[in-house]
Amino acid sequence: IVVSKADFNSIMDGGGFQMRLDFLRSLPAFGELEETQLIYINQVIKSHSRPGGFELWSEGDPVTKVYLLVKGEVSICKTVEVAGRDPRLVAVSQVSAPAL
């Protein structure tokens, strides 16, 4: 899910309760949820900044969070093993936040 930083900050910091629920409802991942589920998400959503190279999760980890990318980019990497060589990390996808 990619959201501009300006939109995210405007909605989460300055927006009222209903504006935040409407924002969450507008995202494809949350659009089909019931009101009580959106209210819960609204209560637990937090904003974080991470330095470059920070590992959000590793392949095989249980899914415990949803990330909204508002600035920068995220690389999706996979460890690849080739016979006779050391395993190496290969970027298989990259997602960038929209330009502000």
N, CA, C and O atoms as a GROMACS GRO file, in nm:
protein
  400
    1ILE      N    1   0.086  -0.116   0.000
    1ILE     CA    2   0.000   0.000   0.000
    1ILE      C    3   0.091   0.122   0.000
    1ILE      O    4   0.178   0.134   0.086
    2VAL      N    5   0.071   0.211  -0.094
    2VAL     CA    6   0.155   0.330  -0.104
    2VAL      C    7   0.068   0.454  -0.090
    2VAL      O    8  -0.030   0.470  -0.162
    3VAL      N    9   0.104   0.540   0.004
    3VAL     CA   10   0.029   0.662   0.032
    3VAL      C   11   0.128   0.777   0.041
    3VAL      O   12   0.235   0.761   0.099
    4SER      N   13   0.095   0.892  -0.015
    4SER     CA   14   0.188   1.005  -0.005
    4SER      C   15   0.200   1.048   0.140
    4SER      O   16   0.104   1.039   0.217
    5LYS      N   17   0.318   1.096   0.177
    5LYS     CA   18   0.343   1.140   0.315
    5LYS      C   19   0.248   1.254   0.353
    5LYS      O   20   0.196   1.257   0.464
    6ALA      N   21   0.227   1.347   0.261
    6ALA     CA   22   0.139   1.460   0.290
    6ALA      C   23  -0.002   1.413   0.321
    6ALA      O   24  -0.064   1.459   0.416
    7ASP      N   25  -0.055   1.321   0.240
    7ASP     CA   26  -0.190   1.268   0.263
    7ASP      C   27  -0.197   1.194   0.395
    7ASP      O   28  -0.291   1.212   0.473
    8PHE      N   29  -0.098   1.110   0.421
    8PHE     CA   30  -0.098   1.032   0.544
    8PHE      C   31  -0.095   1.124   0.666
    8PHE      O   32  -0.175   1.108   0.759
    9ASN      N   33  -0.002   1.219   0.667
    9ASN     CA   34   0.009   1.310   0.781
    9ASN      C   35  -0.117   1.394   0.799
    9ASN      O   36  -0.162   1.414   0.911
   10SER      N   37  -0.173   1.442   0.690
   10SER     CA   38  -0.294   1.523   0.697
   10SER      C   39  -0.409   1.446   0.760
   10SER      O   40  -0.482   1.498   0.844
   11ILE      N   41  -0.423   1.322   0.720
   11ILE     CA   42  -0.534   1.240   0.768
   11ILE      C   43  -0.510   1.191   0.911
   11ILE      O   44  -0.600   1.197   0.995
   12MET      N   45  -0.390   1.142   0.938
   12MET     CA   46  -0.364   1.081   1.068
   12MET      C   47  -0.342   1.185   1.178
   12MET      O   48  -0.379   1.162   1.293
   13ASP      N   49  -0.282   1.299   1.144
   13ASP     CA   50  -0.254   1.400   1.246
   13ASP      C   51  -0.365   1.503   1.258
   13ASP      O   52  -0.406   1.536   1.370
   14GLY      N   53  -0.413   1.554   1.146
   14GLY     CA   54  -0.511   1.661   1.151
   14GLY      C   55  -0.653   1.619   1.125
   14GLY      O   56  -0.747   1.694   1.153
   15GLY      N   57  -0.670   1.500   1.072
   15GLY     CA   58  -0.804   1.455   1.039
   15GLY      C   59  -0.878   1.406   1.161
   15GLY      O   60  -0.818   1.358   1.257
   16GLY      N   61  -1.007   1.418   1.156
   16GLY     CA   62  -1.089   1.367   1.264
   16GLY      C   63  -1.108   1.218   1.253
   16GLY      O   64  -1.062   1.154   1.158
   17PHE      N   65  -1.176   1.164   1.349
   17PHE     CA   66  -1.201   1.020   1.356
   17PHE      C   67  -1.264   0.968   1.228
   17PHE      O   68  -1.216   0.869   1.172
   18GLN      N   69  -1.371   1.032   1.179
   18GLN     CA   70  -1.440   0.985   1.060
   18GLN      C   71  -1.352   0.998   0.936
   18GLN      O   72  -1.360   0.914   0.846
   19MET      N   73  -1.270   1.101   0.930
   19MET     CA   74  -1.180   1.118   0.815
   19MET      C   75  -1.079   1.002   0.810
   19MET      O   76  -1.048   0.952   0.702
   20ARG      N   77  -1.029   0.960   0.926
   20ARG     CA   78  -0.934   0.848   0.929
   20ARG      C   79  -1.003   0.718   0.887
   20ARG      O   80  -0.945   0.638   0.813
   21LEU      N   81  -1.126   0.697   0.932
   21LEU     CA   82  -1.198   0.577   0.892
   21LEU      C   83  -1.225   0.577   0.742
   21LEU      O   84  -1.211   0.475   0.675
   22ASP      N   85  -1.264   0.692   0.688
   22ASP     CA   86  -1.289   0.703   0.544
   22ASP      C   87  -1.161   0.676   0.464
   22ASP      O   88  -1.164   0.611   0.360
   23PHE      N   89  -1.048   0.727   0.515
   23PHE     CA   90  -0.920   0.703   0.450
   23PHE      C   91  -0.888   0.554   0.447
   23PHE      O   92  -0.854   0.499   0.343
   24LEU      N   93  -0.900   0.488   0.561
   24LEU     CA   94  -0.873   0.345   0.567
   24LEU      C   95  -0.966   0.269   0.474
   24LEU      O   96  -0.923   0.177   0.404
   25ARG      N   97  -1.092   0.306   0.472
   25ARG     CA   98  -1.191   0.240   0.387
   25ARG      C   99  -1.157   0.258   0.238
   25ARG      O  100  -1.191   0.173   0.156
   26SER      N  101  -1.090   0.367   0.203
   26SER     CA  102  -1.056   0.394   0.063
   26SER      C  103  -0.940   0.307   0.013
   26SER      O  104  -0.919   0.296  -0.108
   27LEU      N  105  -0.866   0.246   0.104
   27LEU     CA  106  -0.754   0.160   0.064
   27LEU      C  107  -0.805   0.021   0.028
   27LEU      O  108  -0.885  -0.036   0.103
   28PRO      N  109  -0.761  -0.034  -0.085
   28PRO     CA  110  -0.811  -0.164  -0.128
   28PRO      C  111  -0.801  -0.273  -0.021
   28PRO      O  112  -0.890  -0.357  -0.010
   29ALA      N  113  -0.695  -0.272   0.057
   29ALA     CA  114  -0.676  -0.376   0.159
   29ALA      C  115  -0.779  -0.368   0.270
   29ALA      O  116  -0.806  -0.468   0.336
   30PHE      N  117  -0.837  -0.250   0.292
   30PHE     CA  118  -0.929  -0.231   0.404
   30PHE      C  119  -1.072  -0.202   0.361
   30PHE      O  120  -1.162  -0.195   0.446
   31GLY      N  121  -1.096  -0.186   0.233
   31GLY     CA  122  -1.226  -0.143   0.183
   31GLY      C  123  -1.344  -0.231   0.218
   31GLY      O  124  -1.456  -0.182   0.230
   32GLU      N  125  -1.322  -0.360   0.234
   32GLU     CA  126  -1.431  -0.453   0.261
   32GLU      C  127  -1.452  -0.480   0.411
   32GLU      O  128  -1.541  -0.555   0.448
   33LEU      N  129  -1.370  -0.418   0.495
   33LEU     CA  130  -1.382  -0.443   0.639
   33LEU      C  131  -1.505  -0.377   0.698
   33LEU      O  132  -1.555  -0.277   0.645
   34GLU      N  133  -1.552  -0.433   0.807
   34GLU     CA  134  -1.667  -0.375   0.877
   34GLU      C  135  -1.622  -0.257   0.962
   34GLU      O  136  -1.504  -0.244   0.993
   35GLU      N  137  -1.716  -0.174   1.000
   35GLU     CA  138  -1.689  -0.053   1.078
   35GLU      C  139  -1.610  -0.083   1.205
   35GLU      O  140  -1.515  -0.012   1.237
   36THR      N  141  -1.648  -0.188   1.277
   36THR     CA  142  -1.578  -0.220   1.402
   36THR      C  143  -1.432  -0.258   1.377
   36THR      O  144  -1.345  -0.228   1.458
   37GLN      N  145  -1.405  -0.324   1.264
   37GLN     CA  146  -1.268  -0.359   1.229
   37GLN      C  147  -1.186  -0.234   1.194
   37GLN      O  148  -1.070  -0.223   1.234
   38LEU      N  149  -1.248  -0.142   1.120
   38LEU     CA  150  -1.179  -0.016   1.086
   38LEU      C  151  -1.151   0.066   1.212
   38LEU      O  152  -1.045   0.129   1.223
   39ILE      N  153  -1.245   0.067   1.304
   39ILE     CA  154  -1.225   0.141   1.430
   39ILE      C  155  -1.105   0.083   1.505
   39ILE      O  156  -1.024   0.158   1.559
   40TYR      N  157  -1.094  -0.048   1.509
   40TYR     CA  158  -0.980  -0.112   1.577
   40TYR      C  159  -0.849  -0.072   1.508
   40TYR      O  160  -0.754  -0.033   1.575
   41ILE      N  161  -0.844  -0.082   1.376
   41ILE     CA  162  -0.723  -0.046   1.302
   41ILE      C  163  -0.687   0.100   1.330
   41ILE      O  164  -0.570   0.132   1.351
   42ASN      N  165  -0.786   0.186   1.329
   42ASN     CA  166  -0.763   0.328   1.356
   42ASN      C  167  -0.698   0.348   1.494
   42ASN      O  168  -0.616   0.438   1.511
   43GLN      N  169  -0.735   0.266   1.590
   43GLN     CA  170  -0.682   0.279   1.725
   43GLN      C  171  -0.538   0.231   1.738
   43GLN      O  172  -0.464   0.280   1.823
   44VAL      N  173  -0.496   0.137   1.655
   44VAL     CA  174  -0.363   0.078   1.670
   44VAL      C  175  -0.261   0.126   1.567
   44VAL      O  176  -0.143   0.094   1.579
   45ILE      N  177  -0.304   0.202   1.466
   45ILE     CA  178  -0.212   0.246   1.362
   45ILE      C  179  -0.109   0.344   1.420
   45ILE      O  180  -0.144   0.431   1.499
   46LYS      N  181   0.016   0.328   1.379
   46LYS     CA  182   0.126   0.412   1.427
   46LYS      C  183   0.215   0.451   1.311
   46LYS      O  184   0.221   0.381   1.210
   47SER      N  185   0.283   0.563   1.326
   47SER     CA  186   0.376   0.610   1.225
   47SER      C  187   0.519   0.586   1.274
   47SER      O  188   0.552   0.619   1.388
   48HIS      N  189   0.603   0.530   1.188
   48HIS     CA  190   0.742   0.503   1.222
   48HIS      C  191   0.831   0.542   1.105
   48HIS      O  192   0.789   0.539   0.990
   49SER      N  193   0.954   0.577   1.136
   49SER     CA  194   1.055   0.603   1.034
   49SER      C  195   1.167   0.502   1.055
   49SER      O  196   1.206   0.476   1.168
   50ARG      N  197   1.218   0.446   0.947
   50ARG     CA  198   1.324   0.347   0.955
   50ARG      C  199   1.443   0.390   0.870
   50ARG      O  200   1.423   0.446   0.762
   51PRO      N  201   1.566   0.364   0.916
   51PRO     CA  202   1.685   0.399   0.838
   51PRO      C  203   1.701   0.306   0.718
   51PRO      O  204   1.647   0.195   0.717
   52GLY      N  205   1.776   0.350   0.618
   52GLY     CA  206   1.805   0.266   0.503
   52GLY      C  207   1.871   0.136   0.547
   52GLY      O  208   1.952   0.135   0.640
   53GLY      N  209   1.835   0.028   0.482
   53GLY     CA  210   1.892  -0.102   0.514
   53GLY      C  211   1.823  -0.174   0.629
   53GLY      O  212   1.860  -0.287   0.662
   54PHE      N  213   1.724  -0.110   0.690
   54PHE     CA  214   1.652  -0.170   0.802
   54PHE      C  215   1.568  -0.287   0.750
   54PHE      O  216   1.496  -0.272   0.651
   55GLU      N  217   1.577  -0.402   0.816
   55GLU     CA  218   1.499  -0.519   0.775
   55GLU      C  219   1.365  -0.519   0.846
   55GLU      O  220   1.359  -0.529   0.969
   56LEU      N  221   1.257  -0.506   0.769
   56LEU     CA  222   1.122  -0.505   0.826
   56LEU      C  223   1.078  -0.644   0.868
   56LEU      O  224   1.017  -0.661   0.974
   57TRP      N  225   1.109  -0.743   0.788
   57TRP     CA  226   1.077  -0.882   0.819
   57TRP      C  227   1.162  -0.971   0.731
   57TRP      O  228   1.223  -0.926   0.634
   58SER      N  229   1.166  -1.099   0.765
   58SER     CA  230   1.242  -1.198   0.688
   58SER      C  231   1.147  -1.301   0.631
   58SER      O  232   1.040  -1.326   0.685
   59GLU      N  233   1.189  -1.360   0.521
   59GLU     CA  234   1.109  -1.464   0.458
   59GLU      C  235   1.078  -1.573   0.560
   59GLU      O  236   1.168  -1.621   0.630
   60GLY      N  237   0.952  -1.612   0.567
   60GLY     CA  238   0.910  -1.716   0.660
   60GLY      C  239   0.858  -1.664   0.793
   60GLY      O  240   0.797  -1.739   0.869
   61ASP      N  241   0.883  -1.534   0.823
   61ASP     CA  242   0.830  -1.477   0.947
   61ASP      C  243   0.678  -1.473   0.940
   61ASP      O  244   0.622  -1.455   0.832
   62PRO      N  245   0.610  -1.490   1.054
   62PRO     CA  246   0.463  -1.477   1.052
   62PRO      C  247   0.424  -1.332   1.024
   62PRO      O  248   0.495  -1.238   1.062
   63VAL      N  249   0.311  -1.314   0.958
   63VAL     CA  250   0.262  -1.179   0.927
   63VAL      C  251   0.198  -1.122   1.052
   63VAL      O  252   0.099  -1.175   1.102
   64THR      N  253   0.254  -1.011   1.102
   64THR     CA  254   0.201  -0.948   1.223
   64THR      C  255   0.172  -0.801   1.204
   64THR      O  256   0.114  -0.738   1.292
   65LYS      N  257   0.211  -0.744   1.089
   65LYS     CA  258   0.194  -0.601   1.065
   65LYS      C  259   0.162  -0.574   0.919
   65LYS      O  260   0.191  -0.655   0.831
   66VAL      N  261   0.103  -0.457   0.896
   66VAL     CA  262   0.081  -0.405   0.761
   66VAL      C  263   0.156  -0.273   0.755
   66VAL      O  264   0.149  -0.193   0.848
   67TYR      N  265   0.227  -0.250   0.647
   67TYR     CA  266   0.306  -0.128   0.633
   67TYR      C  267   0.246  -0.038   0.526
   67TYR      O  268   0.209  -0.086   0.418
   68LEU      N  269   0.237   0.092   0.555
   68LEU     CA  270   0.197   0.192   0.457
   68LEU      C  271   0.322   0.273   0.425
   68LEU      O  272   0.374   0.342   0.513
   69LEU      N  273   0.369   0.266   0.305
   69LEU     CA  274   0.491   0.336   0.265
   69LEU      C  275   0.457   0.478   0.226
   69LEU      O  276   0.384   0.500   0.129
   70VAL      N  277   0.509   0.575   0.300
   70VAL     CA  278   0.478   0.716   0.271
   70VAL      C  279   0.598   0.794   0.220
   70VAL      O  280   0.582   0.902   0.165
   71LYS      N  281   0.719   0.740   0.238
   71LYS     CA  282   0.839   0.808   0.189
   71LYS      C  283   0.948   0.704   0.168
   71LYS      O  284   0.961   0.610   0.246
   72GLY      N  285   1.024   0.721   0.062
   72GLY     CA  286   1.136   0.631   0.036
   72GLY      C  287   1.096   0.513  -0.049
   72GLY      O  288   1.002   0.519  -0.129
   73GLU      N  289   1.169   0.404  -0.030
   73GLU     CA  290   1.141   0.284  -0.108
   73GLU      C  291   1.174   0.160  -0.026
   73GLU      O  292   1.249   0.165   0.071
   74VAL      N  293   1.115   0.049  -0.068
   74VAL     CA  294   1.135  -0.078  -0.002
   74VAL      C  295   1.177  -0.179  -0.108
   74VAL      O  296   1.116  -0.187  -0.215
   75SER      N  297   1.281  -0.255  -0.078
   75SER     CA  298   1.324  -0.363  -0.166
   75SER      C  299   1.279  -0.495  -0.107
   75SER      O  300   1.294  -0.520   0.013
   76ILE      N  301   1.224  -0.580  -0.192
   76ILE     CA  302   1.186  -0.715  -0.152
   76ILE      C  303   1.299  -0.805  -0.200
   76ILE      O  304   1.326  -0.814  -0.320
   77CYS      N  305   1.364  -0.872  -0.106
   77CYS     CA  306   1.482  -0.953  -0.140
   77CYS      C  307   1.460  -1.099  -0.104
   77CYS      O  308   1.377  -1.133  -0.020
   78LYS      N  309   1.536  -1.184  -0.170
   78LYS     CA  310   1.529  -1.328  -0.146
   78LYS      C  311   1.672  -1.381  -0.142
   78LYS      O  312   1.757  -1.340  -0.222
   79THR      N  313   1.697  -1.472  -0.050
   79THR     CA  314   1.828  -1.537  -0.045
   79THR      C  315   1.829  -1.647  -0.150
   79THR      O  316   1.743  -1.734  -0.151
   80VAL      N  317   1.928  -1.641  -0.238
   80VAL     CA  318   1.940  -1.738  -0.348
   80VAL      C  319   2.066  -1.820  -0.326
   80VAL      O  320   2.174  -1.767  -0.303
   81GLU      N  321   2.049  -1.950  -0.334
   81GLU     CA  322   2.163  -2.040  -0.320
   81GLU      C  323   2.193  -2.104  -0.454
   81GLU      O  324   2.104  -2.163  -0.517
   82VAL      N  325   2.318  -2.093  -0.498
   82VAL     CA  326   2.363  -2.152  -0.622
   82VAL      C  327   2.471  -2.254  -0.587
   82VAL      O  328   2.560  -2.225  -0.507
   83ALA      N  329   2.462  -2.372  -0.645
   83ALA     CA  330   2.557  -2.479  -0.614
   83ALA      C  331   2.701  -2.428  -0.627
   83ALA      O  332   2.738  -2.367  -0.727
   84GLY      N  333   2.780  -2.455  -0.524
   84GLY     CA  334   2.921  -2.418  -0.526
   84GLY      C  335   2.949  -2.273  -0.488
   84GLY      O  336   3.064  -2.231  -0.490
   85ARG      N  337   2.846  -2.197  -0.454
   85ARG     CA  338   2.865  -2.056  -0.417
   85ARG      C  339   2.800  -2.028  -0.283
   85ARG      O  340   2.712  -2.102  -0.238
   86ASP      N  341   2.843  -1.921  -0.220
   86ASP     CA  342   2.780  -1.876  -0.097
   86ASP      C  343   2.642  -1.818  -0.130
   86ASP      O  344   2.625  -1.757  -0.236
   87PRO      N  345   2.544  -1.837  -0.041
   87PRO     CA  346   2.411  -1.776  -0.064
   87PRO      C  347   2.424  -1.625  -0.077
   87PRO      O  348   2.507  -1.564  -0.010
   88ARG      N  349   2.342  -1.565  -0.161
   88ARG     CA  350   2.345  -1.419  -0.174
   88ARG      C  351   2.204  -1.364  -0.176
   88ARG      O  352   2.109  -1.432  -0.215
   89LEU      N  353   2.192  -1.240  -0.134
   89LEU     CA  354   2.064  -1.171  -0.129
   89LEU      C  355   2.039  -1.102  -0.263
   89LEU      O  356   2.124  -1.027  -0.312
   90VAL      N  357   1.923  -1.128  -0.323
   90VAL     CA  358   1.889  -1.072  -0.454
   90VAL      C  359   1.758  -0.995  -0.442
   90VAL      O  360   1.660  -1.047  -0.389
   91ALA      N  361   1.756  -0.870  -0.491
   91ALA     CA  362   1.632  -0.791  -0.491
   91ALA      C  363   1.542  -0.845  -0.601
   91ALA      O  364   1.582  -0.852  -0.717
   92VAL      N  365   1.420  -0.883  -0.564
   92VAL     CA  366   1.325  -0.937  -0.662
   92VAL      C  367   1.216  -0.836  -0.696
   92VAL      O  368   1.144  -0.854  -0.794
   93SER      N  369   1.202  -0.731  -0.615
   93SER     CA  370   1.102  -0.628  -0.640
   93SER      C  371   1.139  -0.504  -0.561
   93SER      O  372   1.210  -0.511  -0.460
   94GLN      N  373   1.090  -0.389  -0.607
   94GLN     CA  374   1.113  -0.264  -0.537
   94GLN      C  375   0.988  -0.178  -0.546
   94GLN      O  376   0.928  -0.166  -0.653
   95VAL      N  377   0.949  -0.119  -0.434
   95VAL     CA  378   0.831  -0.034  -0.427
   95VAL      C  379   0.874   0.103  -0.377
   95VAL      O  380   0.946   0.113  -0.278
   96SER      N  381   0.831   0.208  -0.446
   96SER     CA  382   0.864   0.344  -0.406
   96SER      C  383   0.739   0.419  -0.366
   96SER      O  384   0.631   0.399  -0.421
   97ALA      N  385   0.755   0.507  -0.268
   97ALA     CA  386   0.645   0.595  -0.230
   97ALA      C  387   0.624   0.696  -0.342
   97ALA      O  388   0.717   0.724  -0.418
   98PRO      N  389   0.502   0.752  -0.354
   98PRO     CA  390   0.478   0.851  -0.458
   98PRO      C  391   0.561   0.977  -0.433
   98PRO      O  392   0.591   1.011  -0.319
   99ALA      N  393   0.596   1.046  -0.542
   99ALA     CA  394   0.670   1.171  -0.529
   99ALA      C  395   0.584   1.274  -0.457
   99ALA      O  396   0.464   1.285  -0.483
  100LEU      N  397   0.646   1.349  -0.368
  100LEU     CA  398   0.571   1.449  -0.292
  100LEU      C  399   0.573   1.582  -0.364
  100LEU      O  400   0.515   1.679  -0.315
   0.00000   0.00000   0.00000
